Amino acid sequence: MSSLAELWASRELLANLVLRDVRSKYRRTVLGQLWSLVNPLASMLVYTLVYAVILRARPEVGDPSGLDIYPLWLMCGLLPWTFFSRVVNHGLASITSNAQLIKKVYFPRMNLPFAVTGSTGFTWLNEMGLLVVFLIIFGGGGILPWLPLVVGQMLLLALFATGVSMTLAIVTVHFRDIQHFTTIALQLWLYLTPIIYPLSLVERAAASHGEWLLTLYRLNPMERFVSVFRDLMYDNRWPALDDTLWSFGWAVGMFLVGFLVFSRNEKRLAVLL
């Protein structure tokens, strides 16, 4: 039976794994799912204080939305990044953390990183929903026509993040140090992506040091995803065609790489662990 057929046959298992992760994450807490909002809100307050108040980093006014609110501009990029980093961080450990289960019973192992994406996506959907409410309040509902495209972009980012997590999950089985390396890499990656500062700062630096700097900078796939999210949610306009194509290409390409790497190593995981 092919990997795809096995996944489809075990879809009920996947749903149960997602439900298990969602329920266990905030079990026996008073606020429950509201805790998922604490981390992005705390990050928003810190970044706003440091970059908008102290360093006075000012992104351009939303065109044509007219929005000029740094915290909302920040969250349009920070929430996609938070989802990506959560899926990668938890997904790469999805195999090693379930080693005993894998050794005892056979099931499509790909369900484990998929379950991480599903449970993280449930939390992300709540966070994005709250952001949309604030964008409607302060933007006069300009985001509403763009919501279907926002959902489509969310699915593309989910594919990209899942592809990365599946690849790293297999690498982690062989080299456990990859977990620590990934934590450091994600911290660096965050600051190499225009999330807390506008891309215009990089463009100005490239004007002084050479266009190669901007070309190299834009090879970062998360820069493309963040740009599309901001165009749709903050500016309320069609994203640039090259950003859209790059996002689609990165999402499909990375997912296929992750799927192939995982499916070729899936049968040996019980032995390797």
Order of alpha helices (4+ residues) and beta strands (2+ residues): alpha-alpha-alpha-alpha-alpha-alpha-alpha-alpha-alpha-alpha-alpha-alpha-alpha
